[in-house]
Amino acid sequence: MYVILAILALLLLTLIVWVAVLVTRLVAASRSARKREAVAARLAAVAQQAAAEHRVRHAAAERSSALTTVLPAIQPEEEDRKPRRVA
């Protein structure tokens, strides 16, 4: 009788340890998922900001090229052009 009681106690202790391990793993997985979601949100915000900055730069470049076509005296810098000597 006492042998059966000792085996049952050992099985119950094993079950409790397994449940504790399972709970620990579930908590860790949940924490990891929250961290991944936070990183994904920050990455999305940074990507959106970079896209907006790219649109602004692209629009400025288009305006600059449009101005150059209207005022042909404004020319982009060239390596072979030297400064003019005045007087």
N, C-alpha and C positions, 0 to 999 in steps of 0.2 A: 504494500500500500504506500509506504513512504517513498519507494522507488518511483512509482507512478506520479506521486506528488512532486518529487524533485524533477522529473522529466517535464511535467507540465509547467513548472516554474521556469525551467530553462527555455522551453518553447515560448512562453509568454515574454520572457526577457529578450529573446531573439526577435520576436515580433515587434516589441517596443523599439528595439534598436533599428530594425528595418524601417519602421514608420518614421523615426527621427531622421534617418538618412534621407528618406524620400521627401520629407518636409524641407529639409535643408537644401536639397537639390531644386525643389520647386521654387523656394524663395530666391535662390541664386539665379535661376532661369528668369524669374520675373524681374529681378533687379537688372539683369543683363539686357532684357528686352526693353526696359525703360531707358537704359543708357543708349541703346541703339536708336530708339525713337528720338531721343533728345539730339543725338549726333546727326541723324537724318534731317531733323527740323533745322538745325543750325546750318547744315550743308545746303539745304534748299534755300534758306535766306541768303546765304553768301552767293549762291549761283544766281539768284534773282537780282541781287545788287550788281553783280558783275555783268549780267545781261543788260541792265539799265545803263550802266556806265558805258558799255560797248555801243548801245544805241545812241547815247549822247555824243560819244567820240565820232561815230560814223556820220551822224547828222552834221557835226561841226566840220568834218572833212568834206562832206558834200557841199556845205555852204561855202567853204573856202575855195573849192574847185569851181563853183558857180561864180564866185567873185572874180576869180582869175580869168574866167572866160569873158566876163563883162569888162574887166580892166586888164587888158593884156600886158600892160606895163609891169604889173606885179608878176614876177616869174619865180618859180621855185629855185632854191639855192642849187647851184651847180658847182662841181668840184673844179672844173677847168676855168671858170670865170674868176678873174682877179679884180680887186677893187679899183675903181677909177681914180686917177690922180687928178685932183682939182687944183688949178692955178699953180 
